């Protein structure tokens, strides 16, 4: 099991509005090349994801809880390619903008392949999150968790 943690500062003075932009997952394919499709369903909120991974795709359906008062989105896979996949987005107002914290814990369920698959998944996840945030907010600054960005071209402030 692996956990990816990423904190990014975005130039958004209104964290509630920033949360609403991030929660619009259906926009992600236009913002991140690795995201092939996201179909969002309501009542209860779920979404179906298709993301490029190596020479194929990862697919999963997740349930999502958006808590605007706590500036948080929690998600859990309910079906899909991972043995386990869950995490959250959490926003915090900071001077000059908003800090976006993203955390996901995942497990492919193949211990023997974890050393190969986990680092690739971490790079894809980091690239997707940074691409989405750069697309939504233009200039971003990676505060924590940018180690996987060494070979990734995104708008790092």
Order of alpha helices (4+ residues) and beta strands (2+ residues): beta-alpha-alpha-beta-beta-beta-beta-beta-beta-alpha-beta
